[in-house]
Amino acid sequence: MPGNTYSVTTSYGGCTFTAEKYVDAVTSPVITANGPVTNICPGTPVTLTASSGRRFAWSNDSATQSITVTAPGVYNVLVDGCRSNEIVITHAAGGGLAASGDEVVSNISGNTLLAATGCRAIAFVEPGGSQPLTGSLTAKTWVETAVIYYKGEPYVPRHFEITPAQNAENATARITLYFSQQDFNLFNNDHPAYALPSSENDAVGKAALRIVQYHGNGDNTGLPAGYPVGGSTSIIDPRDGDILWNVDMQRWEVSFEVNGFSGFFVTSSTPLPVSWISFSARRNDASQVVLNWRVNEWAVSHYQIERSLDARNFTPAGILAAQGDGIMEYTFTDPTPVLQQIYYRIRQTDLDGSYSYSRILSVSGIDGEFTAFPNPVGGRLTVQVGKRYIGSRLKLMNISGVVLQEITVKQQSLTLDLDKYASGVYLLSTEDGKVIKLIRQ
């Protein structure tokens, strides 16, 4: 057996020979879980991690060191051919959707199911994006007895308020909200022309579904009228592939990304003030930022362009009047060049005074009209310079200052091939003394 010394003795011609061999103990691989595994709420993700090794063969056919599962069952793994212990995941009794008035407070440090007492599911959150959600979070749900109406717009009776304790206005994550078919049926009975999904194969209903997000602090009713008058709203169009009917749980699961948390309501694609088709930003030759956006607008008053150096505190950069109803295109050039990284968003204001925001775009900074990217670089390097550098020469040097290459600048953008150089640190300099440190991978 492992962990012992074994010997073999033979005799031949009156002589005796003995050979010994020590066989080291083999430690069986072990699975560890990132949290409880027994009597957990259905849908709760559990991450299982095996001991270190080179080859992994899990009982669910996965082949990585860690797996994340939601289904109950018995899990084990072969690590380099040795079998691990078993982890048994069991679900608690109960489940289903949250009841009206259900509330839960959770500490978010990763993907988290938000469920009230008895495993009644409210939502599922996955932190991610530029400012990932973290820390304490409160989730509430209400289920009204009839379709909600506010300023002439209908909303599904089930609605939500999800509020982080910190950075509620800018925290980013992916959210999944849960609905019953009855929630959608009540809405469809009132609005058959703009119906939400009536079955898992209802492509038209999925395409019509929209999330309306009311920003700010609501009152205890959770209704649209309880949010600040004149406050901002966002219209979110989830991808049709992210609107799923869960046969096992008998519920709709609607997933989407958010920038900021507050109240969430579901409606259909009846005419809304603006639908963002595209929004982009670039720098022109004068280092000014040029914004372009294309929208399908209705009853829009104007667009206010806002900029920020930290993606939190925005100031106005200009205003463009709306052109009228229909699909329109807009271009705005920020007259003040800003060479450091800068962020832009657009505040769209309707004729009735309500407003909402576009997504936030980031524009990379430039150092004195001399920049190079990507950095670190694998092989091909793009260098951009201002017009005043045309006709001058750039020098590529190693870290010791030895000149490896001189390049005559003939245009504002040029490409250098660094494939022939070994990994390490290099310097790219201009004639007037500007230097960029490059990391060759």
C-alpha positions as CSV (number, residue, x, y, z in Angstrom):
1,M,0.0,0.0,0.0
2,P,1.2,3.6,-0.5
3,G,3.5,5.2,2.2
4,N,5.5,2.0,2.9
5,T,8.8,0.4,1.9
6,Y,8.6,-2.8,-0.1
7,S,11.5,-5.3,-0.6
8,V,12.1,-8.3,-2.8
9,T,14.6,-11.1,-1.9
10,T,15.9,-13.7,-4.3
11,S,18.5,-16.5,-3.9
12,Y,20.7,-17.8,-6.7
13,G,23.8,-20.0,-6.5
14,G,24.0,-19.7,-2.8
15,C,23.8,-15.9,-2.8
16,T,20.9,-13.8,-1.5
17,F,19.9,-10.5,-3.1
18,T,17.5,-8.0,-1.6
19,A,16.0,-4.8,-3.3
20,E,14.0,-2.2,-1.5
21,K,11.6,0.5,-2.9
22,Y,9.8,3.2,-0.9
23,V,6.4,4.1,-2.3
24,D,5.3,7.6,-1.3
25,A,1.7,8.2,-0.1
26,V,-0.7,9.6,-2.7
27,T,-3.0,12.3,-1.4
28,S,-6.5,12.0,-2.8
29,P,-7.8,15.2,-4.5
30,V,-10.3,17.2,-2.5
31,I,-13.2,19.4,-3.7
32,T,-14.0,22.6,-1.8
33,A,-17.1,24.7,-2.2
34,N,-17.4,28.5,-1.9
35,G,-20.4,28.4,0.4
36,P,-23.2,26.2,1.7
37,V,-24.2,23.2,-0.4
38,T,-27.1,21.7,1.6
39,N,-30.7,23.1,1.7
40,I,-29.8,26.1,-0.5
41,C,-32.3,28.0,-2.6
42,P,-32.9,26.6,-6.1
43,G,-30.9,28.6,-8.6
44,T,-28.1,29.5,-6.2
45,P,-24.7,29.1,-7.9
46,V,-22.1,27.0,-6.1
47,T,-18.5,27.1,-7.2
48,L,-16.6,23.8,-6.7
49,T,-12.8,23.8,-6.9
50,A,-10.6,20.7,-7.1
51,S,-7.1,20.2,-5.8
52,S,-4.3,21.3,-8.1
53,G,-3.5,19.0,-11.0
54,R,-2.9,18.8,-14.8
55,R,-6.1,16.9,-15.9
56,F,-9.6,17.2,-14.5
57,A,-12.6,15.1,-15.3
58,W,-15.8,16.1,-13.4
59,S,-18.8,13.9,-13.0
60,N,-20.8,16.5,-15.1
61,D,-18.2,16.2,-17.9
62,S,-16.4,19.5,-17.2
63,A,-12.6,19.6,-17.6
64,T,-11.5,22.7,-15.6
65,Q,-10.2,22.9,-12.1
66,S,-13.3,24.9,-10.9
67,I,-16.9,24.6,-12.0
68,T,-20.0,26.6,-11.1
69,V,-23.3,24.6,-10.8
70,T,-26.9,25.3,-9.9
71,A,-28.4,21.9,-10.2
72,P,-28.7,19.6,-7.1
73,G,-26.8,16.3,-7.2
74,V,-23.6,14.5,-6.4
75,Y,-20.4,15.9,-7.8
76,N,-16.9,14.4,-7.9
77,V,-13.8,14.8,-10.0
78,L,-10.8,12.8,-11.3
79,V,-7.6,14.7,-10.9
80,D,-4.8,13.1,-12.9
81,G,-6.7,9.9,-12.6
82,C,-7.3,10.0,-8.8
83,R,-10.9,10.3,-7.6
84,S,-11.9,13.0,-5.2
85,N,-14.3,13.2,-2.3
86,E,-18.0,13.7,-3.2
87,I,-20.0,17.0,-2.7
88,V,-23.7,16.6,-2.4
89,I,-25.8,19.7,-3.3
90,T,-29.4,19.7,-2.1
91,H,-32.1,22.3,-2.5
92,A,-34.4,23.6,0.2
93,A,-38.1,23.1,0.1
94,G,-40.2,26.0,-1.2
95,G,-39.1,28.2,-4.0
96,G,-41.2,29.9,-6.6
97,L,-41.5,33.7,-7.1
98,A,-41.4,36.4,-4.5
99,A,-44.7,37.6,-3.1
100,S,-45.7,41.2,-3.0
101,G,-43.8,43.1,-0.3
102,D,-41.0,40.6,-0.1
103,E,-37.6,42.1,0.7
104,V,-34.1,40.8,1.2
105,V,-30.8,42.4,2.2
106,S,-27.7,40.6,0.8
107,N,-23.9,41.2,0.9
108,I,-22.7,41.1,-2.7
109,S,-19.2,39.7,-3.4
110,G,-20.0,37.7,-6.5
111,N,-22.9,36.2,-8.4
112,T,-25.9,36.2,-6.0
113,L,-29.4,35.0,-6.0
114,L,-31.7,37.5,-4.2
115,A,-34.4,35.4,-2.5
116,A,-36.8,36.1,0.4
117,T,-37.7,33.7,3.2
118,G,-38.7,30.3,1.8
119,C,-36.4,30.7,-1.3
120,R,-38.9,33.0,-3.0
121,A,-36.8,34.4,-5.9
122,I,-36.7,38.1,-6.6
123,A,-33.7,38.6,-8.9
124,F,-30.2,37.4,-9.7
125,V,-27.2,39.8,-9.9
126,E,-23.8,39.3,-11.5
127,P,-21.3,42.1,-10.8
128,G,-19.3,43.3,-13.7
129,G,-18.6,46.3,-16.0
130,S,-16.7,49.5,-15.2
131,Q,-17.8,49.9,-11.6
132,P,-18.8,46.4,-10.4
133,L,-21.6,46.2,-7.8
134,T,-20.3,45.3,-4.4
135,G,-21.3,45.4,-0.7
136,S,-24.8,45.5,0.9
137,L,-27.8,45.5,-1.4
138,T,-31.5,45.7,-0.7
139,A,-34.0,44.1,-3.1
140,K,-37.8,44.5,-2.9
141,T,-40.7,43.3,-5.1
142,W,-44.3,44.3,-5.4
143,V,-47.1,42.6,-7.2
144,E,-50.1,44.8,-7.9
145,T,-53.6,43.4,-8.6
146,A,-53.8,45.1,-12.0
147,V,-51.7,46.7,-14.7
148,I,-49.9,49.9,-13.5
149,Y,-50.5,53.1,-15.4
150,Y,-48.3,56.2,-15.2
151,K,-48.4,59.2,-17.5
152,G,-50.3,57.0,-19.9
153,E,-47.8,54.2,-20.0
154,P,-48.7,50.7,-18.9
155,Y,-46.5,48.5,-16.8
156,V,-46.6,44.8,-15.7
157,P,-48.0,44.4,-12.2
158,R,-44.8,42.9,-10.8
159,H,-42.1,45.5,-10.3
160,F,-38.8,45.8,-8.4
161,E,-36.5,48.1,-6.5
162,I,-32.9,47.1,-6.2
163,T,-30.7,49.5,-4.2
164,P,-27.0,49.1,-3.3
165,A,-25.8,50.8,-0.1
166,Q,-22.9,52.3,-2.0
167,N,-22.5,53.8,-5.5
168,A,-26.2,53.2,-6.3
169,E,-26.1,55.7,-9.2
170,N,-23.2,54.2,-11.1
171,A,-22.7,50.6,-9.9
172,T,-22.6,48.2,-12.9
173,A,-23.9,44.6,-13.1
174,R,-26.0,42.1,-15.1
175,I,-29.5,41.6,-13.6
176,T,-32.0,38.8,-14.1
177,L,-35.6,39.6,-13.0
178,Y,-38.2,36.8,-12.5
179,F,-41.8,36.9,-13.7
180,S,-44.7,34.5,-13.9
181,Q,-46.7,33.9,-17.1
182,Q,-49.7,35.4,-15.2
183,D,-47.7,38.6,-14.8
184,F,-47.5,38.9,-18.6
185,N,-51.0,37.7,-19.2
186,L,-52.5,40.5,-17.1
187,F,-50.6,43.0,-19.2
188,N,-51.6,41.3,-22.5
189,N,-55.3,41.3,-21.6
190,D,-55.1,45.1,-21.4
191,H,-52.8,45.6,-24.4
192,P,-53.2,42.8,-26.9
193,A,-51.7,44.9,-29.7
194,Y,-48.4,45.3,-27.8
195,A,-48.4,41.9,-26.1
196,L,-45.5,40.5,-24.1
197,P,-44.4,36.8,-24.5
198,S,-47.3,34.3,-24.1
199,S,-45.1,31.2,-24.5
200,E,-41.4,30.3,-24.7
201,N,-41.5,30.4,-28.5
202,D,-43.2,33.8,-28.8
203,A,-40.5,35.7,-30.7
204,V,-42.8,38.7,-31.3
205,G,-43.6,39.1,-27.6
206,K,-39.9,38.8,-26.7
207,A,-39.0,41.5,-29.2
208,A,-41.6,43.9,-27.7
209,L,-40.4,43.6,-24.1
210,R,-38.7,46.6,-22.6
211,I,-37.4,47.4,-19.1
212,V,-38.0,51.0,-17.8
213,Q,-35.6,52.0,-15.1
214,Y,-36.6,54.9,-12.8
215,H,-33.6,56.5,-11.2
216,G,-33.4,58.0,-7.7
217,N,-35.0,57.1,-4.4
218,G,-38.5,55.8,-4.5
219,D,-41.2,55.8,-1.8
220,N,-42.5,52.7,0.0
221,T,-45.0,51.9,-2.8
222,G,-42.3,51.2,-5.4
223,L,-44.6,52.8,-8.0
224,P,-43.4,55.1,-10.8
225,A,-45.1,58.0,-9.3
226,G,-43.1,57.5,-6.1
227,Y,-39.8,58.4,-7.8
228,P,-38.6,62.1,-8.0
229,V,-40.7,64.3,-10.3
230,G,-38.7,65.1,-13.4
231,G,-36.1,62.5,-12.5
232,S,-34.4,60.5,-15.1
233,T,-35.5,57.2,-16.7
234,S,-33.7,54.7,-18.9
235,I,-35.3,52.4,-21.5
236,I,-33.5,49.1,-21.7
237,D,-34.1,46.7,-24.6
238,P,-32.9,43.2,-23.5
239,R,-31.5,40.9,-26.1
240,D,-34.3,38.5,-27.2
241,G,-31.9,35.6,-26.4
242,D,-31.8,36.9,-22.8
243,I,-35.6,36.5,-22.3
244,L,-36.0,32.9,-21.3
245,W,-38.8,30.6,-20.1
246,N,-37.3,28.3,-17.4
247,V,-39.4,25.1,-17.7
248,D,-38.1,23.6,-14.5
249,M,-38.8,26.7,-12.4
250,Q,-41.9,27.7,-14.4
251,R,-40.9,31.3,-14.6
252,W,-39.7,34.0,-17.1
253,E,-36.1,35.1,-16.6
254,V,-35.2,38.5,-18.2
255,S,-31.5,39.5,-18.1
256,F,-29.8,42.8,-19.0
257,E,-26.9,45.0,-18.1
258,V,-27.4,48.1,-15.9
259,N,-25.4,51.2,-15.1
260,G,-26.9,52.3,-11.8
261,F,-29.7,50.8,-9.7
262,S,-33.2,51.9,-8.6
263,G,-36.7,50.9,-9.7
264,F,-37.4,48.4,-12.6
265,F,-40.6,48.0,-14.5
266,V,-41.6,46.0,-17.6
267,T,-43.6,47.4,-20.5
268,S,-43.9,46.7,-24.3
269,S,-42.5,48.6,-27.2
270,T,-45.3,51.2,-27.5
271,P,-44.0,54.5,-28.8
272,L,-41.4,55.9,-26.5
273,P,-39.5,59.2,-26.7
274,V,-36.2,57.9,-28.0
275,S,-34.6,54.6,-29.0
276,W,-30.8,54.7,-29.2
277,I,-29.6,53.0,-32.4
278,S,-25.9,53.9,-32.1
279,F,-23.6,56.2,-30.2
280,S,-19.8,56.6,-30.8
281,A,-16.9,59.0,-30.1
282,R,-13.6,59.7,-31.8
283,R,-10.9,62.4,-31.8
284,N,-10.3,64.6,-34.9
285,D,-7.0,65.9,-36.1
286,A,-7.3,68.8,-33.7
287,S,-7.6,66.4,-30.7
288,Q,-11.2,67.4,-30.3
289,V,-13.7,64.7,-29.5
290,V,-16.5,64.2,-32.1
291,L,-19.7,62.4,-31.0
292,N,-22.1,60.8,-33.4
293,W,-25.4,59.3,-32.5
294,R,-28.4,57.8,-34.3
295,V,-31.8,57.6,-32.7
296,N,-35.4,56.9,-33.4
297,E,-37.0,59.8,-31.6
298,W,-40.5,60.9,-30.8
299,A,-41.6,64.1,-28.9
300,V,-38.0,64.9,-28.0
301,S,-37.0,68.5,-27.1
302,H,-33.2,68.5,-27.2
303,Y,-30.0,66.7,-26.4
304,Q,-27.5,68.0,-23.8
305,I,-24.0,66.7,-24.2
306,E,-22.2,66.2,-20.9
307,R,-18.5,65.3,-20.2
308,S,-16.5,64.1,-17.2
309,L,-13.0,63.3,-16.1
310,D,-14.0,60.6,-13.7
311,A,-17.2,59.1,-15.2
312,R,-19.2,60.4,-12.1
313,N,-19.3,64.2,-12.1
314,F,-20.6,65.5,-15.5
315,T,-20.7,69.0,-16.8
316,P,-22.5,70.4,-19.9
317,A,-20.5,70.6,-23.1
318,G,-23.2,71.7,-25.5
319,I,-26.9,71.4,-26.6
320,L,-28.4,70.3,-29.8
321,A,-32.1,70.8,-30.6
322,A,-34.1,67.7,-31.7
323,Q,-34.8,67.5,-35.4
324,G,-38.3,65.9,-35.2
325,D,-40.0,62.5,-35.0
326,G,-38.4,59.6,-36.8
327,I,-34.9,58.2,-37.3
328,M,-32.4,61.0,-36.9
329,E,-28.6,61.4,-36.9
330,Y,-26.6,63.9,-34.9
331,T,-22.9,65.0,-34.7
332,F,-21.4,67.2,-32.0
333,T,-17.7,68.3,-31.8
334,D,-16.5,69.3,-28.4
335,P,-14.7,72.6,-29.1
336,T,-12.3,72.2,-26.2
337,P,-9.6,69.6,-26.7
338,V,-8.9,67.5,-23.7
339,L,-5.8,65.3,-24.0
340,Q,-6.4,63.1,-21.0
341,Q,-9.0,60.3,-20.8
342,I,-12.5,61.8,-20.8
343,Y,-16.1,60.4,-20.6
344,Y,-19.2,61.5,-22.4
345,R,-22.9,60.9,-22.1
346,I,-26.0,62.5,-23.6
347,R,-29.0,63.7,-21.6
348,Q,-32.2,63.5,-23.8
349,T,-35.0,65.7,-22.7
350,D,-38.6,65.2,-23.8
351,L,-41.2,67.9,-24.7
352,D,-42.9,67.2,-21.3
353,G,-39.6,67.9,-19.4
354,S,-38.8,64.3,-18.5
355,Y,-35.3,63.1,-19.4
356,S,-33.1,60.0,-19.7
357,Y,-29.4,59.3,-20.4
358,S,-27.4,57.5,-23.0
359,R,-24.7,55.0,-22.0
360,I,-21.4,56.5,-21.1
361,L,-18.5,56.5,-23.6
362,S,-14.8,56.7,-22.7
363,V,-12.3,58.4,-25.0
364,S,-8.7,57.6,-24.4
365,G,-6.2,60.4,-23.6
366,I,-3.3,61.5,-25.7
367,D,0.1,62.8,-24.4
368,G,1.0,66.0,-26.3
369,E,-0.2,64.6,-29.6
370,F,2.2,61.7,-29.4
371,T,0.7,58.3,-28.5
372,A,1.3,54.6,-29.3
373,F,-0.9,51.6,-28.8
374,P,-1.5,48.8,-27.9
375,N,0.9,49.0,-24.9
376,P,2.0,46.3,-23.9
377,V,2.4,45.4,-27.6
378,G,2.6,41.9,-29.1
379,G,4.1,42.7,-32.5
380,R,2.5,45.6,-34.5
381,L,2.4,49.0,-32.9
382,T,0.3,51.9,-34.0
383,V,1.8,55.4,-33.5
384,Q,-0.2,58.6,-33.8
385,V,1.3,62.1,-33.8
386,G,0.1,65.6,-34.4
387,K,0.6,67.4,-37.7
388,R,3.6,69.3,-36.5
389,Y,5.6,66.0,-36.3
390,I,5.2,65.2,-40.0
391,G,8.7,65.3,-41.6
392,S,10.5,64.7,-38.3
393,R,12.1,61.4,-37.2
394,L,11.2,59.0,-34.4
395,K,13.8,56.8,-32.6
396,L,13.2,53.3,-31.3
397,M,15.7,52.4,-28.6
398,N,16.3,49.6,-26.1
399,I,16.4,50.4,-22.4
400,S,20.1,51.1,-22.6
401,G,19.5,53.9,-25.1
402,V,20.9,52.0,-28.1
403,V,19.1,53.2,-31.3
404,L,17.5,50.2,-33.0
405,Q,15.4,52.0,-35.6
406,E,14.8,55.5,-37.0
407,I,11.5,56.3,-38.6
408,T,10.6,59.3,-40.8
409,V,7.1,60.5,-40.0
410,K,5.2,60.9,-43.3
411,Q,1.7,60.9,-41.9
412,Q,-0.1,61.3,-38.6
413,S,-0.7,57.5,-38.1
414,L,2.0,54.9,-38.8
415,T,2.6,51.3,-37.9
416,L,5.8,49.8,-36.5
417,D,6.6,46.0,-36.7
418,L,8.2,44.9,-33.5
419,D,8.1,41.2,-34.2
420,K,11.9,40.9,-34.6
421,Y,12.6,42.4,-31.2
422,A,12.8,40.3,-28.0
423,S,10.4,40.8,-25.1
424,G,11.4,43.7,-22.8
425,V,11.2,47.4,-22.4
426,Y,11.8,49.8,-25.3
427,L,11.7,53.6,-25.7
428,L,10.1,55.5,-28.6
429,S,11.1,59.2,-28.7
430,T,10.5,62.3,-30.8
431,E,13.0,64.9,-31.8
432,D,11.6,67.4,-29.2
433,G,12.3,65.0,-26.4
434,K,8.9,63.2,-25.8
435,V,9.4,59.6,-24.8
436,I,6.9,56.7,-24.6
437,K,8.0,53.5,-22.7
438,L,6.9,50.4,-24.5
439,I,6.5,46.9,-23.1
440,R,7.2,44.3,-25.8
441,Q,5.4,41.0,-24.8
